Amino acid sequence: MNAEMQPLYWRLQNNDNSGFDAVSLLMPAAEGEPATLVPTEVSFCSRRSGSQDVDVRWTEEDSDLFLQLLDRVSDDHADETDEGVVLDINDGVVQGIVQLVALARFKTPWPSDELVAGGVNTVRDELEIGDLVGIHTHAATPMAIVVGMDSIDLTCILLEDIEVDGKSIVPEHSVFVINRDSALPPEFAESYTDEEAVLH
């Protein structure tokens, strides 16, 4: 897989008429060779009729997010050549990045206004795409990954459920748009395991 040269597509499939489109990565192949289809775990409510597959080309935003996330792990999971970045699509980390891009592209952000709590007075670093954060909610502080940002808000994908009394109220892989003040260093998340972390 060449991340810079090869056009990539999303294939949307509603084969069982469930009302949900399943999202797969479609990588066209050279003439005479079969295309590569890589399923993701992402599905979303379909607003189209019929069960015919639909192929949607990756947007510039999809490609930018993919390359930014890849850059965070590129030392171990990509090789630079004169023709661009060559990836192993069978690599679990690469598939995980594709999944995050699909979530950011197709999932509707979860309504977070009533869940997200205000800011906490603590030391903060400048955030970048791919950073882990703890989202300060009234129920808990789940771990999330930043997949988009502007001067005020962050778009994050939850890496764990938000639970109240042992029951999930927001599922893992939900998309949240939050004010930057509600994003805490990852050490604040309940699932953070670095025993040497010091909270300020």
Salt bridges, closest charged atoms under 4 A:
ASP21 OD1 - ARG48 NH2 2.98
ASP55 OD1 - ARG11 NE 2.76
ASP62 OD2 - ARG105 NH1 2.42
ASP91 OD2 - HIS77 ND1 2.72
ASP131 OD1 - ARG72 NH2 2.74
GLU172 OE2 - HIS173 NE2 3.63
